Amino acid sequence: MTLVGENFIAPNREVEFVTYIIKEAERMFPNARQPILEGGKLSQYFPASLVPEGEPASWLWINDPEGAVTLEGYSYYVDAYVLRKSV
């Protein structure tokens, strides 16, 4: 059971708590953050008919907050573009 499940942490604060755990783990073990895509160029995965609209947006995606706390889940730093059809 998680601390949220036991009502020790309010459910609306769960993501904040998990984010803190992730940042602290990265501080203690900097190699914890590993890139998913080699080279980090998202544009090579765009179909030719689409182009990026503006700059990429970045956020922390927590796949499963409960799993992240119990070390059975995953979290990712995500960069994404809004795409539009090329003219």
Secondary structure, DSSP 8 states (H G I E B T S, - for coil): --TTTTTSS-GGGHHHHHHHHHHHHHHH-GGG---SSGGG-GGGGS-TTEEE-SS-EEEEEES-HHHHHTTSS-EEEEEE--EEE--
